[in-house]
Amino acid sequence: MSNQLSHVFARCTKENRAALVGYLTAGDPSIATSEQLICALAEQVDIIEIGMPFSDPAADGPVIQAASERALQAGTKIKDVFLIAQKVRQLKPEIGIVLMGYANVPYTMGFEVFAKQARDSGVDGVLLVDIPAEESGICAKIFQTHGLSQIMLLAPTSTEQRIALAASIAQGFIYYVSLAGITGAEMGEVKGIQDKLSLIRQYTKLPICVGFGVKTPAQAESIATFADGVVVGSHFVSQITSNIDDDDAMLCALTSSASAMVQAMKW
């Protein structure tokens, strides 16, 4: 398990605030511009989730699906993802870095090779959204050997049995999906999210981050009052989409939106 993620959450706890977790897809809209955008976002968030572009991102909504398509069209390979992670680590030694995506990428590469290169690039954890807790044995020991936290997903539909299983496997933090749907959909009702986190906390002492559907500073602020972290993905990616023909405007919009989230989450 990565100690870096533990340090991040400990620092946020000491500062009496939730962690801000920001997601962007590597290689979107181009490899060079993506590096600039991800590094800029890393300057403001506590944990950066770097998306590994994939041709069939089943859990993602239109915004992140389009980001993957643009990244693949730009020729993005997994080596580019590692290089961007390495750049972020050099820029922000204290940040948490998580690779997020689908199992096909590391499976095709070979989990051992993938894990070694991820760790050598400064990555702290991996979230593979299509590997459920029941199938996590395919990579759990390999990730652990290389010091990578295997982050698990839970959702509103997760039973207590599934919560217990995921909690017994998860490292780094648990990612709670606020809704039964895809990224970018409307966030679930706050009271229901809070109640589910209370149940999950009965089974784990790991930090719990809430994502999927967090689009506004007000939503981030409300989640930050009871979660250990707030994950913002589609909202940040949409800053690229809205300024697709102007890299400077894209960078400005991303920086501004991230700053607004940071300010809203301060207690």
Helices and strands as residue ranges (DSSP letters): H 3-14, E 19-25, H 31-42, E 47-51, H 62-73, H 78-91, E 96-101, H 104-109, H 111-120, E 125-128, G 133-138, H 140-145, E 149-150, E 152-154, H 160-169, E 174-177, H 190-200, E 208-211, H 217-224, E 229-232, H 234-241, H 247-265
